[in-house]
Amino acid sequence: MNPLIEITTVPIEIQMKVTDAKLEYVRGTAQMELSRDKGGLNIKSHPIRVNIDTFEARSSVCPTTAQSIEQSAEKGVQSAYKATSVIAQEGRMMMEAKLDQDVIPQLAKQKSIGEARELNLEFLPSAAPELSWEGGEMSIRYEMDKLQLDWRINQTEFTFTPGDIEFVMTQRPEIIVKYVGGPLYVPPSSDPNYEPIDVKA
């Protein structure tokens, strides 16, 4: 007699998903800003200054009107003094003369022979120009360019992701019971294929 029931067992099915631990490294970045301050060259120069005063030199060659008047007056005073001295000297000689002494020819002889002659020779100009000066000055100021560096550095970062194990059940366990026999007749004699059992045998 064939079995009437078929039993099938379906095992459980589990899927395991493993995630490894991970360490992520983020590299730091650096930024640089460069700025430049320009210098320069500054030169200040004051040249020498020469002062030439030629007033006295020009006056010795061509005197001014006031100087001419002053010089003429001085010469007139000197001539008056000289003439007064000569007249006084001649008058004294004439007063002291004796009766037998002829004074007038003697005075004439002194005027013609003994008087000094003036040639009026002189170097022109008689005065040198006056020179004065102020020293020159030069100042040089040089300033180099300035470079400014501004660094911006980001720190290095580490990110750690821990490992993980995940279980996923993709199939539940089952027991399948299946009836594989034919139909059951009550009473059994109603089965068309019924064969009575020989109880005597």
RODO-2510 file (C-alpha; in nm, 4 decimals, decimal comma):
residues 201
     n   res          X          Y          Z
     1     m     0,0000     0,0000     0,0000
     2     n     0,1399     0,3413    -0,1009
     3     p     0,1732     0,6196     0,1612
     4     l    -0,1117     0,8607     0,1664
     5     i     0,0707     1,1606     0,3140
     6     e     0,3853     1,3308     0,1847
     7     i     0,5685     1,5572     0,4318
     8     t     0,8166     1,8122     0,2969
     9     t     1,0407     2,0183     0,5278
    10     v     1,1633     2,3614     0,4058
    11     p     1,4681     2,4748     0,6095
    12     i     1,5254     2,8314     0,7223
    13     e     1,7399     3,0483     0,4978
    14     i     1,9469     3,3298     0,6544
    15     q     2,1633     3,5796     0,4646
    16     m     2,4479     3,7411     0,6550
    17     k     2,5690     4,0835     0,5444
    18     v     2,9024     4,1966     0,6854
    19     t     3,0186     4,5600     0,6698
    20     d     3,3887     4,6010     0,7374
    21     a     3,5169     4,8677     0,9720
    22     k     3,6395     5,1729     0,7832
    23     l     3,8770     5,4564     0,8692
    24     e     3,8478     5,7564     0,6392
    25     y     4,1274     6,0066     0,6163
    26     v     4,0521     6,3604     0,5015
    27     r     4,3678     6,5368     0,3974
    28     g     4,4135     6,8914     0,5243
    29     t     4,4256     7,1718     0,2714
    30     a     4,6316     7,4890     0,2830
    31     q     4,5481     7,8238     0,1296
    32     m     4,7945     8,1080     0,0931
    33     e     4,7143     8,4719     0,0322
    34     l     5,0000     8,6872    -0,0912
    35     s     4,9840     9,0641    -0,0697
    36     r     5,2483     9,3160    -0,1668
    37     d     5,3101     9,6610    -0,0260
    38     k     5,5112     9,8644    -0,2704
    39     g     5,8067    10,0604    -0,1441
    40     g     5,9778    10,3385    -0,3306
    41     l     6,2789    10,5587    -0,3848
    42     n     6,2671    10,9152    -0,2603
    43     i     6,5514    11,1557    -0,3419
    44     k     6,5655    11,5104    -0,2112
    45     s     6,8434    11,7338    -0,3383
    46     h     6,9325    12,0899    -0,2405
    47     p     7,2266    12,2062    -0,4591
    48     i     7,4990    12,4311    -0,3290
    49     r     7,4144    12,7998    -0,3295
    50     v     7,6881    13,0548    -0,4055
    51     n     7,6378    13,4217    -0,3191
    52     i     7,8621    13,6714    -0,5057
    53     d     7,8622    14,0301    -0,3816
    54     t     8,0323    14,2567    -0,6411
    55     f     7,9105    14,5886    -0,5025
    56     e     8,2533    14,7011    -0,3779
    57     a     8,4280    14,5814    -0,6957
    58     r     8,1818    14,7687    -0,9203
    59     s     8,1984    15,0742    -0,6981
    60     s     8,5766    15,0850    -0,7333
    61     v     8,5384    15,1009    -1,1142
    62     c     8,2197    15,3008    -1,1472
    63     p     8,1046    15,4478    -0,8160
    64     t     7,7473    15,5421    -0,7566
    65     t     7,6321    15,9023    -0,7373
    66     a     7,6355    15,9048    -0,3581
    67     q     7,9833    15,7524    -0,3517
    68     s     8,1094    16,0048    -0,6119
    69     i     7,9811    16,2947    -0,4008
    70     e     8,1371    16,1474    -0,0869
    71     q     8,4725    16,0863    -0,2598
    72     s     8,4754    16,4365    -0,4120
    73     a     8,3986    16,5925    -0,0756
    74     e     8,6778    16,3936     0,0863
    75     k     8,9226    16,4982    -0,1856
    76     g     8,8139    16,8638    -0,1434
    77     v     8,8764    16,8514     0,2299
    78     q     9,2190    16,6938     0,1755
    79     s     9,3038    16,9614    -0,0883
    80     a     9,1950    17,2377     0,1482
    81     y     9,4111    17,0958     0,4259
    82     k     9,7032    17,0659     0,1897
    83     a     9,6591    17,4199     0,0538
    84     t     9,6283    17,5604     0,4047
    85     s     9,9485    17,3847     0,5038
    86     v    10,1357    17,5195     0,1995
    87     i    10,0099    17,8755     0,2525
    88     a    10,1007    17,8615     0,6182
    89     q    10,4482    17,7302     0,5364
    90     e    10,5079    18,0005     0,2698
    91     g    10,3789    18,2718     0,4985
    92     r    10,6111    18,1618     0,7746
    93     m    10,9071    18,1605     0,5370
    94     m    10,8213    18,5118     0,4211
    95     m    10,7802    18,6356     0,7803
    96     e    11,1123    18,4895     0,8832
    97     a    11,2965    18,6208     0,5759
    98     k    11,5880    18,8584     0,6245
    99     l    11,6414    19,1814     0,4352
   100     d    11,9107    19,0436     0,2086
   101     q    11,7281    18,7120     0,1461
   102     d    11,5140    18,6710    -0,1644
   103     v    11,2344    18,4320    -0,0593
   104     i    11,0046    18,4431    -0,3650
   105     p    11,2468    18,2732    -0,6109
   106     q    11,3157    18,0081    -0,3505
   107     l    10,9431    17,9356    -0,3117
   108     a    10,9007    17,9174    -0,6895
   109     k    11,1924    17,6764    -0,7122
   110     q    11,0428    17,4499    -0,4435
   111     k    10,7071    17,4375    -0,6248
   112     s    10,8661    17,3495    -0,9590
   113     i    11,1260    17,1013    -0,8369
   114     g    11,0461    16,9700    -0,4965
   115     e    10,6771    16,8973    -0,5412
   116     a    10,5948    16,5271    -0,5778
   117     r    10,4209    16,4225    -0,8955
   118     e    10,1171    16,1913    -0,8814
   119     l    10,0816    15,9634    -1,1800
   120     n     9,7375    15,8299    -1,0768
   121     l     9,8252    15,4653    -1,1491
   122     e     9,6060    15,2066    -0,9796
   123     f     9,4645    14,8625    -1,0468
   124     l     9,0957    14,8397    -1,1247
   125     p     8,8888    14,7094    -0,9652
   126     s     9,0583    14,7782    -0,6362
   127     a     8,8172    14,5598    -0,4335
   128     a     8,7569    14,1911    -0,4874
   129     p     8,4025    14,0474    -0,4925
   130     e     8,2835    13,8847    -0,1721
   131     l     8,1991    13,5166    -0,2052
   132     s     7,9831    13,3145     0,0328
   133     w     7,8062    12,9825    -0,0080
   134     e     7,5611    12,7501     0,1529
   135     g     7,6461    12,3840     0,1410
   136     g     7,4357    12,1467    -0,0683
   137     e     7,2375    11,8592     0,0746
   138     m     7,1126    11,5328    -0,0703
   139     s     6,9019    11,2720     0,1074
   140     i     6,8111    10,9331    -0,0405
   141     r     6,5442    10,7169     0,1148
   142     y     6,4830    10,3720    -0,0259
   143     e     6,2221    10,1340     0,1058
   144     m     6,1988     9,7781    -0,0232
   145     d     5,8721     9,6129    -0,1190
   146     k     5,7062     9,4155     0,1587
   147     l     5,5508     9,0743     0,1010
   148     q     5,2835     8,9518     0,3398
   149     l     5,1926     8,5816     0,3495
   150     d     4,8682     8,4666     0,5106
   151     w     4,8422     8,0894     0,5532
   152     r     4,5108     7,9194     0,6162
   153     i     4,5589     7,5508     0,7002
   154     n     4,2716     7,3093     0,7605
   155     q     4,3443     7,0329     1,0084
   156     t     4,3567     6,6710     0,9034
   157     e     4,0396     6,4814     0,9967
   158     f     3,9841     6,1081     1,0573
   159     t     3,6395     5,9469     1,0360
   160     f     3,5972     5,5949     1,1789
   161     t     3,3018     5,3782     1,0772
   162     p     3,2722     5,0636     1,2950
   163     g     3,2044     4,7252     1,1420
   164     d     2,8525     4,5790     1,1243
   165     i     2,7008     4,2304     1,0856
   166     e     2,3453     4,2118     0,9595
   167     f     2,1368     3,8913     0,9455
   168     v     1,8461     3,8844     0,7014
   169     m     1,6098     3,5868     0,6971
   170     t     1,5165     3,5309     0,3373
   171     q     1,3216     3,2012     0,3924
   172     r     1,1177     3,0996     0,6922
   173     p     1,1231     2,7332     0,7987
   174     e     0,8147     2,5367     0,6859
   175     i     0,6708     2,1864     0,7028
   176     i     0,4503     2,1056     0,4056
   177     v     0,2079     1,8127     0,4568
   178     k     0,0535     1,6911     0,1336
   179     y    -0,2052     1,4164     0,0956
   180     v    -0,1058     1,2026    -0,1989
   181     g    -0,3618     0,9223    -0,1636
   182     g    -0,6907     0,8792    -0,3461
   183     p    -1,0385     0,9754    -0,2283
   184     l    -1,1792     0,8084     0,0766
   185     y    -1,5262     0,6465     0,0450
   186     v    -1,7520     0,5888     0,3357
   187     p    -1,8428     0,3120     0,3420
   188     p    -1,5439     0,1698     0,1609
   189     s    -1,7653    -0,0511    -0,0523
   190     s    -1,8850     0,2563    -0,2409
   191     d    -1,5403     0,2882    -0,4005
   192     p    -1,5625     0,1809    -0,7647
   193     n    -1,2315     0,0095    -0,7296
   194     y    -1,3272    -0,1613    -0,4079
   195     e    -1,2093    -0,5121    -0,3619
   196     p    -1,3387    -0,6964    -0,0632
   197     i    -1,0841    -0,8277     0,1730
   198     d    -1,0655    -1,1996     0,2001
   199     v    -1,0770    -1,2573     0,5708
   200     k    -1,0661    -1,6336     0,5327
   201     a    -0,7391    -1,6462     0,3624
***
